[in-house]
Amino acid sequence: MLVSNLRERYSPMYFLAALGAGGLAVSFFLYPMFLLPHPDTPMVTFNHLWPAITAADNGVVAALLALDLLAIAGFAALHFWLLAWNLREFRLFRQTAAYQTLLSSNAEIGLMSVPLTLAMSINVAFVLGAVFVPNLWSVVEWLFPGAIAAFLAVGIYALRILGRYFTRLFVHAQFDFAENNSLAPMVSIFALAMVAVGLAAPGAMSHHREVNAIAMVLSIFFASAAVLLLLVKIVLGFDAILRHGIAPAAAGSLWILIPILTLLGITWIRWSMGLSHSFGNPRHPTDLLLFTTVVLSLQVLFGLIGYAVMRQLNYFTDYVGGAKSNAGSFAVICPGVAFFVFGMFFLAFGLVMPKLVSAGSWMYFALMTPLIAVQAKTVQVYLRLLGTVLLQSRQRWASA
C-alpha cells in the first residue's frame, strides 16, 4: 500500500509516478496503432482489435494483442490510482508551511507537474475509449469539443502557475542561479507541450473544419509558448550547469529534452496531417522523413550526453532504485517512454510513409527491436522505482 498523509514531506514531483504509468499505457497502444490495419479511421479502435483477437486463424497475433491490451489496462489503472493518491496528498500538502516555502523558491516550477499529469490523464482516457469501447468512432465528433475544452482547461491552469512564478521572479528578482544547475525547470515546457499535442489531435482527426481550426490555433499557441520557454530555459539551465556543475540528484533532467522533442514532434506531425486532410495543404512524404530524422537525431544526442553524465555521477546506482531514490527519480521514465513513442512515429511517418520500409517486413521489425528494448528497460526501471520510492516509503519514513 502507498504511504498516506505525507503533508510537509510530500513533493509535487510525485505526480511523475502517475505520469510514467500513463505514458507506458499510451506506449503499448502504439503496437496495434501502427501494426494493425485501420484504413477507415486515423486511430485503431475496438472495432479493429476485436476481430483480430477473436480470429481463429492466427492465435499468436490474438495472444499478443490480448497481452498488449492487458498492459494498456494495467498501466492505465495504475495511472489513475496514483493520480488519485497524488491529488489527495497534494491537497494536504497545500495546507502546510512547506507549501508556502515552495511558492517562494525555484522549486515552485515543480507545480507544473500537476497540469502535465492531468493532460496525460486525458490522453489515457482517450486511448482506453478507443480500444475498449465498441463503435466509439461513430460518436467521436461529439467527443472532440469536450477534449478541446479539457485540454484548454489544463492549459489555463498551467499558465496560471507560470504566471505566478514569473511574476514573482520579475518583481522580486528571486531566481537563484546556483540552485538552478539542472534542466528540471523545463518541466514547465513539458507541460505546455503535452497540452499542445493533445489539442493537435482533434485538429488532425476531426472532419469538421471549424473544429480543426479551433484545435490547431490553440495547439499552436501552447506549442509557441513551449518553444519560447525552451529557448530561455535551455540557455539559463546550461549556463548554471556550466558555472556550478549539475546537481547529482537532478542529473536525470538532462534527458527531459527527449519527451519535449517527442511531444513537439508529434504536434508538428498532427498539424501536417490536419492541414493536408482538412485544408488541402500540399505535403510530400519525404517532408516527414527529414523532420522525424532530425528530431530522433536530437533525442539520441541528448540521450548519449545524459547517459554519460549520469553514469559518471553514479546516478543509476544511487537514484534509480538506490538508497537516494526520491520523487524526482521518476523523471527518468518519461525519456524512455518518449524515445519509444517517437521511434514508432519515425518508423511509421519517416520510413513507411515514403515507402523506404514496408510495415511488417523483417527490416521494420529489426528497426523496432531497439525501441522494444528501451520500452522493456523503462518498464523494469519504473516498477523498481515504484517499489523503492512509493511502496517501501512507509518503512523508510517510519525508520527516519
N, C-alpha and C positions, 0 to 999 in steps of 0.2 A: 504493500500500500504506500501511497505517496504521503510524505510528511505534510502536516497542515498547520495553520495558524503561525506562519513564519514571522509576520509583521515586519519588524525592522531588519530581519535577516533576509527578507525577500529581495530579489532583483528583477527588474523588467526583462532582463536578458533571458529569464526562464521561459519567456514566450518562444524563444528559438527552439525549445524542445518540441512544442506543438508545431512550429513552422516546419521543422525537419520531418516530422511524421507526415504532414500534409504534402510536402514536396515528394516524399517517397511514394505516396499513394498516386500522385499525378504521374510520376516517372513510370510506374508499372502500367498505367493507362496507355503509354506510348507504344507498347508492343502491339496490341490489336489495332491501335490507331494507324500505324504505318505498315503493318504486315497483313491485315485483314482487308479485303476489298470492300469499299463502301462508295460506289460511284454515284449514288443518289443523294448523299449528304456529305458535307465537309468534315464531319466527325463520325467516327464509328459509334454505333448505338446498340442498344439491346437487340434491336431487330436484325442486326448483322451478327451479333455474338451468339444468340440462342440457336440459330440453325447450325452454326459451326460446332457448337458444343454438343448438340444432340445428334449430329450426323454419325451414322454407323460405319461409314467407310474410312474414317481417319481418327482412330482412337487416340493417337499420340497428340494430334493437334487439339482435340477436345480436352484431353487431360491438361495440356499446357495452358490452354485458355482458362480452364477451371481454376488451376493454381494461381494464375495471374489475377483473376477476379477475387480470389481469396486474399491475395496480397493487397489489392486495392482496398477491399473492405476492411481488412485488419488495420492497415496503417491509417485509413480514414477514421475508423473508430478510435484509434489511439490519439489521432489529432484532436478530435472533438473532446475526448476525455481530458487531455492535457490543456486544451483551451479553457474548458470549464474550470479546471483547477487553477489555472493562471488568473482568470478573471476574478475568482473568489479571493485568492491570495493578494492580488493587486488592489482589490477594494480595501482589504485590511491594511495593506502597506500604506495606502494614501492617508490613513488616519494617524500615522506615526511621525515623529520628528525626523526620522531618516528620510522620509519623502520630501520634506521641506528642504533638507540639506541637499538632496539630489537636484532640486529645482534651481539651486544656486551654484551648481558645479558643471564641469564639462560633461559629466555623466548624464545630464538631463537629456541629451540627444538619444540616449538608450530607450527613452519612451517611444521612439519611433518603431520599436519592435512590436508594439501593440497594434497599430494600424497595418503594419506589414503582415502580421499573422492573421488579422481579420480579413485582409484581402485574399490571403491564401485559402481561408475557410470558404470564401465564395467560389473559388476555383474548384476546391474539393467537392463542394456540394453539386456543382455543375457536372463534374466527372461522374459522381455517384448517380445522378439523374440520368445521364447518358447511357451508362452501362447496365443499370438495374431497373429502369422504368420503361415498360413497353410503350412504343408509339409516342415517346416524348417529343420527337422531332415534329410531329404533326401540330404541336401547340407551341413550338419553340419561339415563334414570332411574338407570342404573348409574354414569354419569359425574358426576352431581350431588354425591354424597357425596365423591368424590375432589376435585371443585372446591372444595367447602366446606373440606375438610382442607387443601388447598393455600393457599387464601386465609387461613385461620386461622393456618397456619404463618408466612406472610409477616407477618400482623398481629402475631403474638407477637414476631417478630424486630424489627418496628418499635417495639413497646412496650419492648423491652429497650434499644434505642438511646435512646428518650425517657427511660426510667427512669434510665439512667446520666447523661444530660445534665442532667435536672432535679435529681437528687440532688447532683451537683457544684455546681450553681448555688445550691441551697438551703443546702448545708452550708458552702461556701467563699465565697459571695457574689462569684462571678467574672464576673457578667454585665456587659459593657461597653456602656453605652447609647450612647456616642459612636460605637462601631463597629456599632451596630445600626440605623443610619439607612437602612433599606430594609425591604421586606417579604420578603426572601429566606428568613428563618427559617420562613416559612409553608409551606416545602416539607414540613415535618412534617405539617401539616394535609392537604396534597395527598396524602401517602402514606396517611394514615388514611382519607381519603375514597375513595381508589382501592380499598382493601380493602373498605370498606363497600359500594360499588356492585357489586363482584364478588360479595360474599356475597348481595346482594339479588337477583341473577339467579336462583339456584335457588329463592329464596323466592317469586319471581313466577311461575316457569315449571314447577316440579315438580307432579306430580299427587298426590303423597303429602303429606298434611297434616303429618306428622312432619318431613319434610324441609323443607317450607315454614316451619314454626315454628322449627326449629333455625337455619336460614339467616337468617331475619328477625331473630331475637333477637340473633344475633352481629352482623348488619349494623347493627342499632340501637345496639349497644354501641360499635362503632367510629365510627359516624356521630356519636353523642353526644360521644365523645372529641374528634372533629374540630371539632364546633361549640364545645365548651368552649374548646379551644385557639385557635380562631378569634377568639373574643371577647377572650381575653387578649392574643394576639399582635398583633391589629389595633390595639388600644389602645396597646401598647408600641411597635409599629412606627411608627405615625403620630406618637406623642409624640416619638420620637427624630428622625423626619424633620422635624417642625416646629421642633425645637430646633436641629438641626445641619445641616439640608438633606439631600436624598437623595444617596447616593453615586452618582456618574455611572455607574460600571461596573455598579451594581445597579439602575439605573432601570427595567430591564425587569421587575423584581419587582413593580412596580405593577400588572402585568397578571395576577399569579398568582391573584388572586381569580376570574378568569374560569374557569379549569379547575376550581377548587374548587367554584364555584357549579354548574358543569356536572355534576360527579360527585354532589354532594349533591342536585341537582335530579333527576337520573336515578334516584338511590337512592329518593327520595320517590315518583317515578312507579312504580317497581317495587314498593315497599311497597303502594301503592294497588292495583296490579294483583293482587298476591298476596292481599291482604285481601279483595278483591272475588271473585276466582275460587275461592279455597280456603276462605274463611271467611264468605262471603255478606255482606260489609260493603257497605252501600248506597253507591253512588257516582254522582254526576251528572256528565255530560260537561263541563259548564261549570266544574266544580271545577278541572280541569287547565288550562282556558283561563286562569283567573285566576292559578293558580300559575306556569305556564310564562311568562306575560307578565311577572310580577314578576321572575322570575329573569333573563329575557332583558333586561329594562329595566336591572337592576343591572349586567349584563355590558356593555351599551352604555355606561352611565355610567362605569364604571371603565376601559373601553376608551378613551373620549374623553379622560378625565383623564390616563391613562397616556401616550397618544399626544402630548398637548400638552406634557407634561413631557419626554418623551424627545426630541421634536423640538427643544425649547428647549436641551437639553443636547447636541444633535448626536449622540445615541446611535445612530441608524440608520447614519450615515456612519462613525462610529468603531468601533462594537462589533458591528454586524450585517454581517459580511463585510469590515470595515475592518481597519486595522493593529492596533487594540486588541482584536480579537475574541479570546475565550477560551472556556473550557468553559462558563462561566455564560451565554454568549450564546445557547446552545441553549434557554434558558428562554423565549425569545420564540416558540418553535414551539408550545409547549403551549397558549397562549391562542388562537392561530389555529385549531388543531385543535378545541379545546374549543368555541369560538364556532360553528364549522360544525356540530359534533355536536349541541349543544343547539338550534341553529337548526332542524335537521331534526326534532328531538323536538318543538319548538314547532309546526312545521307539522303534524306527524302527530297529536299529542295535544292541542294547543291550538286548532288550526283545523279539521283534517279530522274529528276525533272528534266535536266538537259540530256538525258539518255547516255550518260557516261557509264552507269552501272544499272543493271536490271534488279528490281526489287525481288528478293527471294533467291537470287543467284548465290553461288558459292563466294563470289567476291563481296557481295553485300553482307553476308554473314561473317566473312573474315574481317571486314572493317568494323562490324558491330561487336566483335569479340572483346576488344579492349574496353569498349563502352560498358559491356556487361560486367567486366571485371571491376571497373570503377564503381558501378552500382552495387555489386555484391560487397565490395570492401566498405562502401558507405553504410550499407545496412548493418554490417558487422560492427563498425565503429559506433553507429547510432545506438544499437542495443547495448553495447558495452557502456556507453556514456549514460544511457537511461538507468542502467543498474547501479552505476557508481555514483552519479550525481543526484538522482531523484529517489530511486527505490532504496538506496542504502543511506540516504541523508539522515533518516531518523536516528540510526545508530551513531552516525558521525557527530550530529549535533548533541545527542544525548551524552556523549562522552566528552564533549568540548567544555 
